[in-house]
Amino acid sequence: MNYREIAVDNPDYLHMHCHGPWDVETSMGLWQQIAAMLAQSNHGKVLIDEREVDLETSVSIDFKHASFVADLMRGICNKIAIIDTPENSESSSFFETVCANRSLKLKFFLREGEAIDWLMR
């Protein structure tokens, strides 16, 4: 895979910092890794910082991707907070909606502090 991620284990949530060029298959691989890590831990919450990720997307790709994430994470994870850039806000909003329609609590943020506050509520 052509990405690098750092899993920062903390007592309250799994923290992933991702960067580099991505495609949807790379992202799906990361989500599978996250699911496996959650299955082996007591974490039910995930914080992902993807501000340094270069991912090309479209509405159809976002729908497929969000559906995959929601189906994979449902029952494993209670909440997912993702930190992203303002340039991706339209795609992020659509992704959130698809996940919410599949009963997954996933939300995008521009600031890490806000993401952590929401995650810990």
C-alpha positions as CSV (number, residue, x, y, z in Angstrom):
1,M,0.0,0.0,0.0
2,N,1.2,3.5,-0.7
3,Y,0.4,5.2,2.5
4,R,1.9,5.6,5.9
5,E,0.0,5.6,9.2
6,I,0.9,5.9,12.8
7,A,-1.4,4.3,15.4
8,V,-1.1,6.2,18.6
9,D,-2.6,4.1,21.3
10,N,-4.2,6.1,24.1
11,P,-6.5,4.9,26.8
12,D,-9.6,6.6,25.4
13,Y,-9.4,6.0,21.6
14,L,-7.3,4.7,18.7
15,H,-5.5,7.6,17.0
16,M,-4.4,7.3,13.4
17,H,-2.4,9.9,11.6
18,C,-2.3,9.3,7.8
19,H,-0.5,11.0,5.0
20,G,0.6,10.5,1.5
21,P,-1.1,9.7,-1.8
22,W,-4.2,7.5,-1.5
23,D,-6.8,5.8,-3.6
24,V,-10.0,4.2,-2.4
25,E,-8.5,0.7,-2.2
26,T,-5.7,2.1,0.0
27,S,-8.3,3.7,2.3
28,M,-10.4,0.5,2.5
29,G,-7.3,-1.4,3.5
30,L,-6.6,1.1,6.3
31,W,-10.2,0.7,7.5
32,Q,-9.8,-3.1,7.6
33,Q,-6.6,-2.6,9.7
34,I,-8.5,-0.3,12.0
35,A,-11.3,-2.9,12.4
36,A,-8.7,-5.5,13.2
37,M,-7.0,-3.3,15.8
38,L,-10.4,-2.5,17.4
39,A,-11.3,-6.1,17.6
40,Q,-8.1,-6.8,19.6
41,S,-8.5,-3.8,21.9
42,N,-11.0,-2.3,24.3
43,H,-11.3,0.8,22.1
44,G,-14.7,1.8,20.7
45,K,-13.6,5.2,19.4
46,V,-11.3,6.3,16.6
47,L,-9.6,9.6,15.8
48,I,-8.2,9.8,12.3
49,D,-6.1,12.8,11.1
50,E,-6.2,12.8,7.3
51,R,-5.3,16.4,6.6
52,E,-2.1,15.3,4.9
53,V,-3.8,12.7,2.6
54,D,-4.1,13.3,-1.1
55,L,-7.2,11.4,-2.1
56,E,-9.1,11.9,-5.4
57,T,-12.8,11.3,-5.1
58,S,-16.2,11.6,-6.6
59,V,-19.8,11.2,-5.4
60,S,-20.1,7.6,-6.6
61,I,-16.7,6.7,-5.0
62,D,-17.7,8.5,-1.8
63,F,-20.9,6.5,-1.6
64,K,-19.2,3.2,-2.2
65,H,-16.4,4.1,0.3
66,A,-18.8,5.3,3.1
67,S,-21.1,2.3,2.7
68,F,-18.1,0.0,3.0
69,V,-16.8,1.8,6.2
70,A,-20.3,1.9,7.8
71,D,-20.8,-1.8,7.1
72,L,-17.4,-2.7,8.4
73,M,-17.4,-0.6,11.5
74,R,-20.9,-1.1,12.7
75,G,-20.9,-3.2,15.9
76,I,-17.1,-2.7,16.3
77,C,-16.8,1.0,16.8
78,N,-19.0,3.5,18.7
79,K,-17.7,6.8,17.3
80,I,-15.3,7.9,14.6
81,A,-13.9,11.5,14.4
82,I,-12.0,12.4,11.3
83,I,-9.9,15.6,11.0
84,D,-9.8,16.9,7.4
85,T,-9.3,20.1,5.4
86,P,-11.9,22.7,4.4
87,E,-11.3,21.8,0.7
88,N,-12.9,18.4,1.3
89,S,-16.0,19.7,3.2
90,E,-18.5,18.8,0.5
91,S,-17.2,15.2,0.2
92,S,-16.9,14.9,4.0
93,S,-20.5,16.0,4.5
94,F,-21.8,13.4,2.0
95,F,-19.6,10.7,3.6
96,E,-21.1,11.6,7.0
97,T,-24.6,11.4,5.7
98,V,-24.1,8.0,4.1
99,C,-22.6,6.7,7.4
100,A,-25.4,8.2,9.5
101,N,-28.0,6.5,7.3
102,R,-26.3,3.2,8.1
103,S,-26.2,3.9,11.9
104,L,-22.5,4.8,12.2
105,K,-21.5,7.8,14.3
106,L,-18.9,9.3,12.1
107,K,-18.1,13.1,11.9
108,F,-15.6,15.2,10.2
109,F,-13.8,18.2,11.8
110,L,-11.3,20.9,10.9
111,R,-9.7,21.1,14.3
112,E,-8.3,18.3,16.4
113,G,-9.6,19.8,19.7
114,E,-13.2,19.8,18.5
115,A,-12.8,16.3,17.2
116,I,-11.6,15.0,20.5
117,D,-14.3,16.9,22.4
118,W,-17.0,15.3,20.3
119,L,-15.4,11.8,20.5
120,M,-15.2,11.9,24.3
121,R,-18.9,13.0,24.8
